[in-house]
Amino acid sequence: MALYSEKVMDHFLNPRNVGVIEDADGVGEVGNAKCGDIMKMYLKIDNDKISDVKFETFGCASAIASSSMATELIKGKSVDNAMELTNKAVAEALDGLPDYKMHCSVLAEEAIRSALDDYYKKKGIDHYDKL
Ligand code: FES
C-alpha cells in the first residue's frame, strides 16, 4: 500500500488556497516544536461566513496537504462551523493519514482555531462561552 492516499498527494502537489490575505480579518500561526513545521492561516470573514481563506505552510507533505484540505473544508462555511473543524475530519477528507502523521492534521485544526481566535479578539467578542 502506498504511504499516502491519492488525495494527500494531490493536495501536496497542487495545494489549494496558498498565499496571503493582506487585509485578513483573522490571522493565526501555529507550530509544532518537535518537527519545527509552521502553518499560517489568513481568514476573510463577511457576515459571519468565511469568504476567503489562504495559508502558508513551511512543513512536511502531510502538513501542506492538511492545510490545503482544511481551507477547502471551511471556505464558505459559517464561523461557528469552521470552529468545529477537527483534525480527524481533515484526515478523513484526505482519505486518511499514516498514524505517525496525524499530528500534521492537528496543526491545520490549530491554525484555523488560532485565526478564528484572532478574528474574535479583533471584534471584541468573547467566544469561549460558545465552546
Ligand atoms: Fe511536522 Fe508533519 S512532520 S507537521
Backbone and ligand atoms as CSV (ligand in chain L), in Angstrom:
chain,resi,resn,atom,element,x,y,z
A,1,MET,N,N,0.831,-1.194,0.000
A,1,MET,CA,C,0.000,0.000,0.000
A,1,MET,C,C,0.871,1.251,0.000
A,2,ALA,N,N,0.437,2.223,-0.750
A,2,ALA,CA,C,1.203,3.471,-0.787
A,2,ALA,C,C,1.140,4.154,0.571
A,3,LEU,N,N,2.173,4.891,0.879
A,3,LEU,CA,C,2.242,5.602,2.161
A,3,LEU,C,C,1.141,6.652,2.258
A,4,TYR,N,N,0.937,7.369,1.154
A,4,TYR,CA,C,-0.048,8.447,1.155
A,4,TYR,C,C,-1.166,8.154,0.177
A,5,SER,N,N,-2.371,8.580,0.537
A,5,SER,CA,C,-3.511,8.428,-0.363
A,5,SER,C,C,-3.323,9.356,-1.566
A,6,GLU,N,N,-4.088,9.079,-2.616
A,6,GLU,CA,C,-4.018,9.936,-3.802
A,6,GLU,C,C,-4.398,11.366,-3.465
A,7,LYS,N,N,-5.359,11.491,-2.538
A,7,LYS,CA,C,-5.816,12.840,-2.170
A,7,LYS,C,C,-4.720,13.619,-1.463
A,8,VAL,N,N,-3.977,12.935,-0.593
A,8,VAL,CA,C,-2.872,13.612,0.077
A,8,VAL,C,C,-1.867,14.081,-0.968
A,9,MET,N,N,-1.524,13.204,-1.890
A,9,MET,CA,C,-0.546,13.557,-2.927
A,9,MET,C,C,-1.044,14.727,-3.765
A,10,ASP,N,N,-2.336,14.685,-4.103
A,10,ASP,CA,C,-2.917,15.749,-4.922
A,10,ASP,C,C,-2.838,17.096,-4.198
A,11,HIS,N,N,-3.234,17.113,-2.923
A,11,HIS,CA,C,-3.228,18.381,-2.178
A,11,HIS,C,C,-1.812,18.827,-1.826
A,12,PHE,N,N,-0.883,17.873,-1.759
A,12,PHE,CA,C,0.515,18.230,-1.510
A,12,PHE,C,C,1.125,18.851,-2.770
A,13,LEU,N,N,0.855,18.223,-3.910
A,13,LEU,CA,C,1.472,18.688,-5.152
A,13,LEU,C,C,0.753,19.902,-5.742
A,14,ASN,N,N,-0.568,19.995,-5.519
A,14,ASN,CA,C,-1.350,21.134,-6.018
A,14,ASN,C,C,-2.154,21.751,-4.885
A,15,PRO,N,N,-1.467,22.308,-3.898
A,15,PRO,CA,C,-2.215,22.828,-2.749
A,15,PRO,C,C,-3.166,23.958,-3.145
A,16,ARG,N,N,-4.389,23.900,-2.568
A,16,ARG,CA,C,-5.393,24.946,-2.833
A,16,ARG,C,C,-5.193,26.078,-1.822
A,17,ASN,N,N,-5.504,27.284,-2.270
A,17,ASN,CA,C,-5.565,28.452,-1.370
A,17,ASN,C,C,-4.232,28.793,-0.703
A,18,VAL,N,N,-3.140,28.625,-1.457
A,18,VAL,CA,C,-1.853,29.041,-0.910
A,18,VAL,C,C,-1.700,30.546,-1.072
A,19,GLY,N,N,-1.194,31.212,-0.056
A,19,GLY,CA,C,-0.912,32.630,-0.185
A,19,GLY,C,C,-1.227,33.413,1.059
A,20,VAL,N,N,-1.373,34.712,0.849
A,20,VAL,CA,C,-1.553,35.648,1.953
A,20,VAL,C,C,-2.792,36.484,1.655
A,21,ILE,N,N,-3.567,36.824,2.683
A,21,ILE,CA,C,-4.641,37.817,2.529
A,21,ILE,C,C,-4.182,39.055,3.292
A,22,GLU,N,N,-3.892,40.101,2.545
A,22,GLU,CA,C,-3.317,41.301,3.164
A,22,GLU,C,C,-4.242,41.924,4.206
A,23,ASP,N,N,-5.532,42.020,3.882
A,23,ASP,CA,C,-6.471,42.671,4.812
A,23,ASP,C,C,-7.319,41.627,5.537
A,24,ALA,N,N,-6.660,40.565,5.985
A,24,ALA,CA,C,-7.371,39.460,6.643
A,24,ALA,C,C,-8.083,39.938,7.907
A,25,ASP,N,N,-9.209,39.298,8.206
A,25,ASP,CA,C,-9.942,39.600,9.447
A,25,ASP,C,C,-9.426,38.763,10.608
A,26,GLY,N,N,-8.717,37.707,10.280
A,26,GLY,CA,C,-8.134,36.877,11.328
A,26,GLY,C,C,-6.901,36.180,10.791
A,27,VAL,N,N,-5.832,36.209,11.566
A,27,VAL,CA,C,-4.596,35.538,11.168
A,27,VAL,C,C,-4.136,34.665,12.327
A,28,GLY,N,N,-3.741,33.458,12.016
A,28,GLY,CA,C,-3.264,32.564,13.068
A,28,GLY,C,C,-2.014,31.840,12.622
A,29,GLU,N,N,-1.076,31.726,13.557
A,29,GLU,CA,C,0.146,30.993,13.226
A,29,GLU,C,C,0.422,29.992,14.333
A,30,VAL,N,N,0.678,28.774,13.932
A,30,VAL,CA,C,0.998,27.746,14.923
A,30,VAL,C,C,2.191,26.937,14.432
A,31,GLY,N,N,2.829,26.283,15.370
A,31,GLY,CA,C,3.973,25.465,15.004
A,31,GLY,C,C,4.034,24.226,15.864
A,32,ASN,N,N,4.734,23.249,15.361
A,32,ASN,CA,C,4.957,22.044,16.150
A,32,ASN,C,C,6.431,22.039,16.556
A,33,ALA,N,N,6.660,22.104,17.851
A,33,ALA,CA,C,8.024,22.248,18.345
A,33,ALA,C,C,8.893,21.046,17.985
A,34,LYS,N,N,8.272,19.875,17.904
A,34,LYS,CA,C,9.057,18.659,17.640
A,34,LYS,C,C,9.643,18.627,16.242
A,35,CYS,N,N,8.765,18.852,15.242
A,35,CYS,CA,C,9.255,18.741,13.867
A,35,CYS,C,C,9.671,20.102,13.321
A,36,GLY,N,N,9.256,21.184,13.991
A,36,GLY,CA,C,9.641,22.517,13.540
A,36,GLY,C,C,8.769,23.074,12.426
A,37,ASP,N,N,7.700,22.369,12.073
A,37,ASP,CA,C,6.838,22.844,10.988
A,37,ASP,C,C,5.960,24.001,11.463
A,38,ILE,N,N,5.700,24.919,10.536
A,38,ILE,CA,C,4.931,26.126,10.864
A,38,ILE,C,C,3.803,26.310,9.858
A,39,MET,N,N,2.644,26.727,10.365
A,39,MET,CA,C,1.492,26.938,9.498
A,39,MET,C,C,0.853,28.280,9.831
A,40,LYS,N,N,0.532,29.027,8.790
A,40,LYS,CA,C,-0.093,30.330,8.992
A,40,LYS,C,C,-1.383,30.383,8.181
A,41,MET,N,N,-2.465,30.829,8.816
A,41,MET,CA,C,-3.779,30.890,8.160
A,41,MET,C,C,-4.294,32.310,8.140
A,42,TYR,N,N,-4.885,32.687,7.030
A,42,TYR,CA,C,-5.496,34.006,6.885
A,42,TYR,C,C,-6.970,33.824,6.552
A,43,LEU,N,N,-7.841,34.517,7.273
A,43,LEU,CA,C,-9.280,34.413,7.022
A,43,LEU,C,C,-9.867,35.762,6.667
A,44,LYS,N,N,-10.732,35.738,5.679
A,44,LYS,CA,C,-11.543,36.911,5.358
A,44,LYS,C,C,-12.963,36.517,5.739
A,45,ILE,N,N,-13.594,37.332,6.563
A,45,ILE,CA,C,-14.911,36.950,7.076
A,45,ILE,C,C,-15.928,38.047,6.796
A,46,ASP,N,N,-17.003,37.666,6.118
A,46,ASP,CA,C,-18.092,38.601,5.836
A,46,ASP,C,C,-19.387,38.007,6.343
A,47,ASN,N,N,-20.117,38.784,7.133
A,47,ASN,CA,C,-21.398,38.315,7.680
A,47,ASN,C,C,-21.277,36.947,8.329
A,48,ASP,N,N,-20.241,36.780,9.125
A,48,ASP,CA,C,-20.039,35.516,9.847
A,48,ASP,C,C,-19.743,34.329,8.945
A,49,LYS,N,N,-19.397,34.589,7.684
A,49,LYS,CA,C,-19.026,33.494,6.775
A,49,LYS,C,C,-17.575,33.658,6.352
A,50,ILE,N,N,-16.907,32.517,6.189
A,50,ILE,CA,C,-15.524,32.551,5.705
A,50,ILE,C,C,-15.585,32.795,4.200
A,51,SER,N,N,-15.378,34.045,3.791
A,51,SER,CA,C,-15.499,34.336,2.363
A,51,SER,C,C,-14.202,34.020,1.631
A,52,ASP,N,N,-13.083,34.046,2.343
A,52,ASP,CA,C,-11.816,33.664,1.703
A,52,ASP,C,C,-10.858,33.144,2.771
A,53,VAL,N,N,-9.992,32.266,2.340
A,53,VAL,CA,C,-9.005,31.705,3.262
A,53,VAL,C,C,-7.743,31.361,2.480
A,54,LYS,N,N,-6.602,31.705,3.047
A,54,LYS,CA,C,-5.324,31.357,2.420
A,54,LYS,C,C,-4.363,30.874,3.500
A,55,PHE,N,N,-3.378,30.108,3.057
A,55,PHE,CA,C,-2.419,29.610,4.043
A,55,PHE,C,C,-1.002,29.611,3.493
A,56,GLU,N,N,-0.069,29.633,4.439
A,56,GLU,CA,C,1.348,29.398,4.125
A,56,GLU,C,C,1.824,28.329,5.091
A,57,THR,N,N,2.374,27.276,4.559
A,57,THR,CA,C,2.869,26.208,5.424
A,57,THR,C,C,4.308,25.887,5.079
A,58,PHE,N,N,5.147,25.934,6.106
A,58,PHE,CA,C,6.527,25.508,5.942
A,58,PHE,C,C,6.628,24.198,6.677
A,59,GLY,N,N,6.437,23.127,5.952
A,59,GLY,CA,C,6.403,21.860,6.645
A,59,GLY,C,C,6.358,20.677,5.713
A,60,CYS,N,N,6.008,19.554,6.287
A,60,CYS,CA,C,6.048,18.271,5.576
A,60,CYS,C,C,4.872,18.158,4.603
A,61,ALA,N,N,4.901,17.108,3.805
A,61,ALA,CA,C,3.860,16.875,2.797
A,61,ALA,C,C,2.486,16.779,3.443
A,62,SER,N,N,2.379,16.098,4.567
A,62,SER,CA,C,1.081,15.938,5.231
A,62,SER,C,C,0.575,17.260,5.775
A,63,ALA,N,N,1.477,18.093,6.249
A,63,ALA,CA,C,1.068,19.397,6.777
A,63,ALA,C,C,0.536,20.267,5.647
A,64,ILE,N,N,1.190,20.218,4.502
A,64,ILE,CA,C,0.736,21.010,3.354
A,64,ILE,C,C,-0.607,20.482,2.866
A,65,ALA,N,N,-0.722,19.172,2.732
A,65,ALA,CA,C,-1.987,18.581,2.283
A,65,ALA,C,C,-3.103,18.870,3.285
A,66,SER,N,N,-2.782,18.802,4.575
A,66,SER,CA,C,-3.790,19.053,5.612
A,66,SER,C,C,-4.258,20.501,5.580
A,67,SER,N,N,-3.330,21.431,5.421
A,67,SER,CA,C,-3.771,22.827,5.406
A,67,SER,C,C,-4.590,23.113,4.160
A,68,SER,N,N,-4.160,22.538,3.030
A,68,SER,CA,C,-4.915,22.730,1.800
A,68,SER,C,C,-6.339,22.194,1.956
A,69,MET,N,N,-6.473,20.983,2.458
A,69,MET,CA,C,-7.799,20.381,2.629
A,69,MET,C,C,-8.622,21.160,3.654
A,70,ALA,N,N,-7.983,21.594,4.729
A,70,ALA,CA,C,-8.705,22.336,5.771
A,70,ALA,C,C,-9.285,23.630,5.199
A,71,THR,N,N,-8.525,24.317,4.354
A,71,THR,CA,C,-9.048,25.569,3.780
A,71,THR,C,C,-10.253,25.269,2.892
A,72,GLU,N,N,-10.179,24.160,2.155
A,72,GLU,CA,C,-11.311,23.785,1.300
A,72,GLU,C,C,-12.545,23.474,2.137
A,73,LEU,N,N,-12.318,22.862,3.298
A,73,LEU,CA,C,-13.443,22.443,4.140
A,73,LEU,C,C,-14.140,23.631,4.811
A,74,ILE,N,N,-13.423,24.720,5.058
A,74,ILE,CA,C,-14.066,25.833,5.770
A,74,ILE,C,C,-14.489,26.972,4.847
A,75,LYS,N,N,-14.028,26.957,3.616
A,75,LYS,CA,C,-14.377,28.049,2.701
A,75,LYS,C,C,-15.890,28.099,2.493
A,76,GLY,N,N,-16.467,29.274,2.702
A,76,GLY,CA,C,-17.907,29.435,2.504
A,76,GLY,C,C,-18.744,29.021,3.706
A,77,LYS,N,N,-18.085,28.441,4.701
A,77,LYS,CA,C,-18.814,27.973,5.895
A,77,LYS,C,C,-18.970,29.112,6.905
A,78,SER,N,N,-19.856,28.910,7.862
A,78,SER,CA,C,-20.017,29.905,8.921
A,78,SER,C,C,-18.830,29.809,9.878
A,79,VAL,N,N,-18.623,30.876,10.618
A,79,VAL,CA,C,-17.535,30.909,11.585
A,79,VAL,C,C,-17.715,29.785,12.617
A,80,ASP,N,N,-18.935,29.591,13.062
A,80,ASP,CA,C,-19.206,28.529,14.046
A,80,ASP,C,C,-18.844,27.156,13.499
A,81,ASN,N,N,-19.210,26.936,12.231
A,81,ASN,CA,C,-18.878,25.666,11.584
A,81,ASN,C,C,-17.380,25.450,11.513
A,82,ALA,N,N,-16.682,26.514,11.128
A,82,ALA,CA,C,-15.230,26.430,10.976
A,82,ALA,C,C,-14.577,26.129,12.324
A,83,MET,N,N,-15.155,26.669,13.376
A,83,MET,CA,C,-14.622,26.478,14.726
A,83,MET,C,C,-14.677,24.998,15.113
A,84,GLU,N,N,-15.629,24.296,14.516
A,84,GLU,CA,C,-15.817,22.893,14.897
A,84,GLU,C,C,-14.977,21.928,14.066
A,85,LEU,N,N,-14.245,22.451,13.098
A,85,LEU,CA,C,-13.445,21.555,12.250
A,85,LEU,C,C,-12.397,20.834,13.090
A,86,THR,N,N,-12.385,19.523,12.962
A,86,THR,CA,C,-11.412,18.744,13.730
A,86,THR,C,C,-10.326,18.212,12.812
A,87,ASN,N,N,-9.207,17.875,13.404
A,87,ASN,CA,C,-8.127,17.299,12.600
A,87,ASN,C,C,-8.560,15.951,12.027
A,88,LYS,N,N,-9.458,15.285,12.741
A,88,LYS,CA,C,-9.946,13.989,12.269
A,88,LYS,C,C,-10.723,14.159,10.960
A,89,ALA,N,N,-11.535,15.208,10.908
A,89,ALA,CA,C,-12.313,15.472,9.700
A,89,ALA,C,C,-11.379,15.792,8.536
A,90,VAL,N,N,-10.311,16.519,8.828
A,90,VAL,CA,C,-9.340,16.853,7.782
A,90,VAL,C,C,-8.679,15.573,7.268
A,91,ALA,N,N,-8.249,14.723,8.195
A,91,ALA,CA,C,-7.576,13.476,7.804
A,91,ALA,C,C,-8.525,12.568,7.026
A,92,GLU,N,N,-9.783,12.521,7.465
A,92,GLU,CA,C,-10.762,11.683,6.755
A,92,GLU,C,C,-10.996,12.199,5.345
A,93,ALA,N,N,-11.090,13.519,5.204
A,93,ALA,CA,C,-11.309,14.103,3.882
A,93,ALA,C,C,-10.133,13.806,2.958
A,94,LEU,N,N,-8.974,13.553,3.552
A,94,LEU,CA,C,-7.783,13.214,2.751
A,94,LEU,C,C,-7.664,11.706,2.535
A,95,ASP,N,N,-8.719,10.985,2.899
A,95,ASP,CA,C,-8.706,9.512,2.830
A,95,ASP,C,C,-7.640,8.920,3.742
A,96,GLY,N,N,-7.418,9.591,4.840
A,96,GLY,CA,C,-6.530,9.040,5.863
A,96,GLY,C,C,-5.101,9.526,5.790
A,97,LEU,N,N,-4.468,9.529,6.970
A,97,LEU,CA,C,-3.037,9.838,7.067
A,97,LEU,C,C,-2.408,8.708,7.876
A,98,PRO,N,N,-1.146,8.413,7.622
A,98,PRO,CA,C,-0.488,7.400,8.469
A,98,PRO,C,C,-0.522,7.874,9.924
A,99,ASP,N,N,-0.608,6.944,10.873
A,99,ASP,CA,C,-0.717,7.300,12.296
A,99,ASP,C,C,0.306,8.332,12.734
A,100,TYR,N,N,1.548,8.103,12.338
A,100,TYR,CA,C,2.606,8.998,12.819
A,100,TYR,C,C,2.566,10.352,12.128
A,101,LYS,N,N,1.598,10.523,11.225
A,101,LYS,CA,C,1.442,11.815,10.547
A,101,LYS,C,C,0.162,12.531,10.968
A,102,MET,N,N,-0.551,11.960,11.920
A,102,MET,CA,C,-1.800,12.587,12.347
A,102,MET,C,C,-1.548,13.971,12.956
A,103,HIS,N,N,-0.392,14.140,13.606
A,103,HIS,CA,C,-0.137,15.437,14.235
A,103,HIS,C,C,-0.067,16.558,13.200
A,104,CYS,N,N,0.204,16.232,11.966
A,104,CYS,CA,C,0.260,17.249,10.914
A,104,CYS,C,C,-1.134,17.828,10.679
A,105,SER,N,N,-2.166,16.967,10.789
A,105,SER,CA,C,-3.528,17.471,10.611
A,105,SER,C,C,-3.961,18.281,11.833
A,106,VAL,N,N,-3.390,17.966,12.997
A,106,VAL,CA,C,-3.689,18.740,14.209
A,106,VAL,C,C,-3.235,20.187,14.011
A,107,LEU,N,N,-2.115,20.336,13.335
A,107,LEU,CA,C,-1.596,21.673,13.066
A,107,LEU,C,C,-2.617,22.498,12.259
A,108,ALA,N,N,-3.281,21.855,11.312
A,108,ALA,CA,C,-4.280,22.559,10.494
A,108,ALA,C,C,-5.464,22.993,11.347
A,109,GLU,N,N,-5.928,22.104,12.208
A,109,GLU,CA,C,-7.037,22.454,13.109
A,109,GLU,C,C,-6.633,23.630,13.997
A,110,GLU,N,N,-5.436,23.558,14.541
A,110,GLU,CA,C,-4.979,24.614,15.456
A,110,GLU,C,C,-4.788,25.951,14.734
A,111,ALA,N,N,-4.320,25.883,13.494
A,111,ALA,CA,C,-4.078,27.127,12.749
A,111,ALA,C,C,-5.400,27.843,12.480
A,112,ILE,N,N,-6.427,27.081,12.138
A,112,ILE,CA,C,-7.737,27.683,11.881
A,112,ILE,C,C,-8.314,28.249,13.173
A,113,ARG,N,N,-8.219,27.486,14.252
A,113,ARG,CA,C,-8.688,27.980,15.564
A,113,ARG,C,C,-8.003,29.283,15.937
A,114,SER,N,N,-6.701,29.292,15.738
A,114,SER,CA,C,-5.927,30.457,16.128
A,114,SER,C,C,-6.328,31.675,15.282
A,115,ALA,N,N,-6.591,31.472,13.993
A,115,ALA,CA,C,-7.037,32.582,13.134
A,115,ALA,C,C,-8.426,33.046,13.560
A,116,LEU,N,N,-9.282,32.118,13.945
A,116,LEU,CA,C,-10.624,32.486,14.414
A,116,LEU,C,C,-10.541,33.216,15.752
A,117,ASP,N,N,-9.643,32.777,16.610
A,117,ASP,CA,C,-9.414,33.467,17.892
A,117,ASP,C,C,-9.050,34.923,17.640
A,118,ASP,N,N,-8.166,35.100,16.684
A,118,ASP,CA,C,-7.705,36.437,16.336
A,118,ASP,C,C,-8.879,37.286,15.841
A,119,TYR,N,N,-9.718,36.676,15.020
A,119,TYR,CA,C,-10.913,37.366,14.500
A,119,TYR,C,C,-11.822,37.799,15.646
A,120,TYR,N,N,-12.098,36.880,16.550
A,120,TYR,CA,C,-12.971,37.199,17.691
A,120,TYR,C,C,-12.350,38.295,18.550
A,121,LYS,N,N,-11.062,38.188,18.758
A,121,LYS,CA,C,-10.373,39.166,19.592
A,121,LYS,C,C,-10.488,40.560,18.984
A,122,LYS,N,N,-10.261,40.625,17.669
A,122,LYS,CA,C,-10.346,41.918,16.977
A,122,LYS,C,C,-11.741,42.498,17.092
A,123,LYS,N,N,-12.728,41.621,17.085
A,123,LYS,CA,C,-14.125,42.075,17.159
A,123,LYS,C,C,-14.549,42.344,18.595
A,124,GLY,N,N,-13.717,41.941,19.528
A,124,GLY,CA,C,-14.060,42.122,20.931
A,124,GLY,C,C,-15.147,41.172,21.400
A,125,ILE,N,N,-15.250,40.015,20.728
A,125,ILE,CA,C,-16.265,39.036,21.134
A,125,ILE,C,C,-15.612,37.969,22.011
A,126,ASP,N,N,-16.262,37.675,23.107
A,126,ASP,CA,C,-15.780,36.572,23.931
A,126,ASP,C,C,-16.478,35.305,23.440
A,127,HIS,N,N,-15.760,34.529,22.632
A,127,HIS,CA,C,-16.414,33.360,22.015
A,127,HIS,C,C,-16.282,32.121,22.869
A,128,TYR,N,N,-15.492,32.200,23.930
A,128,TYR,CA,C,-15.264,30.958,24.674
A,128,TYR,C,C,-16.529,30.457,25.361
A,129,ASP,N,N,-17.475,31.375,25.581
A,129,ASP,CA,C,-18.735,30.904,26.171
A,129,ASP,C,C,-19.534,30.082,25.179
A,130,LYS,N,N,-19.142,30.133,23.912
A,130,LYS,CA,C,-19.849,29.347,22.902
A,130,LYS,C,C,-19.324,27.922,22.810
A,131,LEU,N,N,-18.122,27.710,23.340
A,131,LEU,CA,C,-17.499,26.393,23.151
A,131,LEU,C,C,-17.968,25.400,24.190
L,1,FES,FE1,FE,5.516,18.133,11.419
L,1,FES,FE2,FE,4.136,16.988,9.563
L,1,FES,S1,S,6.025,16.302,10.352
L,1,FES,S2,S,3.637,18.763,10.637
